[in-house]
């Protein structure tokens, strides 16, 4: 299996798989769970193949989206990944300038990306039992 992130030395390579409408996000072999989890949070779907040797992990933009929505979701992930310190490449056929600029404006305004699902608030610790005289 080809892995463009390994080949190009980046943290994430976002591209359209040849001869398909599938948008992939490759991460390097042995990518940290924090990177993989961020891609999950940004709305990309994780795929894993166990081979008995190396484990292959990649992400895809959900296939049920139309082409414009796929490009927007993939592009909106780029600023969040860059802000987290990752080296990202997104091919021109997937990149949507308007979606990128909107995601940057939202980051600057402190708004979460629509694709990011906020983690639930931690539950409050239970109140101590009341003593009655």
N, C-alpha and C positions, 0 to 999 in steps of 0.2 A: 504494500500500500504506500503510495506517495504521500509525503507530508511536507507541504510547502513551507511551514514554519521552520522545520528542521533544515530544509534546503536553503532558505534565505536568511536564516539566523534571526528571525523575528519572534515575538511572543505570540502574535496572532496574525494570520493571513486570511483575509475575507475575500472570497472570489466565487464566481459561478462555475460549478462543475461542468467540464466540457460535455457538450452534446446533451445538456439537460437544463431545466430551469431551477435546479437545486442550488441554493446559496450556502456555501460551506464556510466555516471558521475553523481553520486548523491551528492547533497549538503544538508546541514542541513536545517531543517524547519526554515524559516525566514532568510535564508542566505541573506547577503547584496547584493544590486544591483551591487556593484562594482565587486564582485566575479562572479555573473551571467553574467555580461557584458564581463568580461575577458574570460570566457569560450566561449561565443559567438564569441569573437574576435579570439580565438584560433581555430575556425573552427568547434566547436561542435554545434549541433542544439538544441535549447531550446524547451522543451515541458511543457505545463501547463495544469493541470486538475483542474477545479473549482468543488468543491463538495457540496457547500452550507455551508460547515464547513471549514476545512483547505484547502488551495490551495496547490496542489502538483506540484513542479517544479523539473525537471531533465533535463539533457542534454544527447544527444546520438551522437556518431560518425555517419556521414552521411551513410545511408544504401546502397547507390549505390557504395560505395568503396569496393574493394576486401579485403580479410582478412588481407593481409600484409599491405595495405594502412590504414586500420582501426587501426591496432596495431601501426603503425608509427605515425598517427595523434594523437592518444590518448597518446602515450609515449612522443611525442614532447611537449605536453601541460604541462607535469610534471615540467620541470625546470622553465618554466615561472611562474607557480603557486607557486613554492617554492620561487622564487626570489621575488614574490609579498607578501611573508610572510604567505602563507597558508599551512596548514597541509594536506598532500596529501598521499593517498595510492593507488597504482596501482597493481592489482593482476598479478602474474607471467605469466598467460596465455595470458595477453594483453601486457605486457611489452616487448619492443624491445630495447635491450642494444645499438645496433648501432645507432638507431634513437635518443636515449637519449643522447649519447655522441656527436652526430652531433649537436643537439639542444644546448647543453652546450657550444660547441665550437663557435656556432653562437652568443650566448648571450655574451660570453666573447669578441668576435670580434665586438660586437655592431651591428650585423646584425639582422633584425627582422626575426622571424620564417616565413617560407613560408605560413603557415596557417593564420598568422595574417594579417589582412587587415588594412594598415595604414589609420588613419583618414584623411579626406581631409584637406588641409591647409585652415586656416581661410581666408576669402576674405579680401582684402585690403580695408581700408575705402575709400569711394569715395573722389576724389580730390575736394577741394573747388571750387565753380564756379569762373570763371575768370571775372574780371571787365574790361569793356572796357571804355575808356574815352569818 
